[in-house]
Amino acid sequence: MSAKVAWISIAPVKALGLVRLEEALVEGLGIRENRRFHLVDDTGRMINGKVLGSLVQVAPAWDEAGGVLALRFPDGSVVEGVVELGEPFETVFYGRPVPGRLVEGPWAEALSRFVSRPLRLVRTDDAGEAVDRASDGAVTLLGVASLERLAGAAGLDGAVDGRRFRMNFGVAGLQPHEEDGWIGRPVRIGDAVVTPLGNVGRCAVTTQDPETGVPDFDTLGTLKAYRDAVPTTEPLPFGVHAAVLQPGRVRIGDEVIPP
């Protein structure tokens, strides 16, 4: 069985719900629409799902060409409009300063009401800058069999929802954790070529239900129990992050050709 793309996911607004795509253009910076926006609190601190897990209940839709951002809230209400940028704003991403601009309009107010906490919405100046590892992690990949192995380690009857891990590409047709062996070696995925550069170390976001943001599964304990002795670039490894060698379009069902 050949390896194939099982899903494509992006997060147009970091910490909000994921968007599943049928196809995506992978550029040197990753998928342009991914993490185009992020949130900060009233002190300027970057906000992620570890801080406000309930934000995952908000479904974003970003039209890059038209510049239109829509947010759908759990009650069915939608806040939508053309994005207009305000004053410059620099956000620190894990010690790395990322320049951007505050977004004017109704989105920050609506999100603030939803979480009962003041938030501001920021768009980065350059696409791709808001991914955790910058160009070294322009895209992320995870084998479907790795999710099945995790479920087995936890003694679950059903599968573990891949959305917990917020990866760009799911790959079917691999052995469990086969993607770990790709680190440092080019992999063709659809029309693109990427080089995995390291494991994705996991945090508490993965313990949260991807629909509600409420913790409901001891992902980290399970990973530690059966993956702790694995040689890894980051602790609690699950999936890999990759740089882009050759841009190209990737579609659901495309072949993934490992080294």
Stockholm file with secondary structure:
# STOCKHOLM 1.0

chainA/1-259         MSAKVAWISIAPVKALGLVRLEEALVEGLGIRENRRFHLVDDTGRMINGKVLGSLVQVAPAWDEAGGVLALRFPDGSVVEGVVELGEPFETVFYGRPVPGRLVEGPWAEALSRFVSRPLRLVRTDDAGEAVDRASDGAVTLLGVASLERLAGAAGLDGAVDGRRFRMNFGVAGLQPHEEDGWIGRPVRIGDAVVTPLGNVGRCAVTTQDPETGVPDFDTLGTLKAYRDAVPTTEPLPFGVHAAVLQPGRVRIGDEVIPP
#=GR chainA/1-259 SS CCCEEEEEEECSBTTSCCEEESEEEEETTEETTTTCEEEEETTCCEECTTTCGGGGGSEEEEETTTTEEEEECTTSCEEEEECEEEEEEEEEETTEEEEEEEEESSHHHHHHHHHTSCEEEEEESSTTTTSTTGGGGSEEEEEHHHHHHHHHHTTCSSCCCGGGGTCSEEEESCCTTGGGGGTTSCEEETTEEEEEEEEEECCGGGGBCTTTCCBCCCHHHHHHHHHTTSCCSSSSEEEEEEEEEECEEEETTCBEECC
#=GC SS_cons         CCCEEEEEEECSBTTSCCEEESEEEEETTEETTTTCEEEEETTCCEECTTTCGGGGGSEEEEETTTTEEEEECTTSCEEEEECEEEEEEEEEETTEEEEEEEEESSHHHHHHHHHTSCEEEEEESSTTTTSTTGGGGSEEEEEHHHHHHHHHHTTCSSCCCGGGGTCSEEEESCCTTGGGGGTTSCEEETTEEEEEEEEEECCGGGGBCTTTCCBCCCHHHHHHHHHTTSCCSSSSEEEEEEEEEECEEEETTCBEECC
//
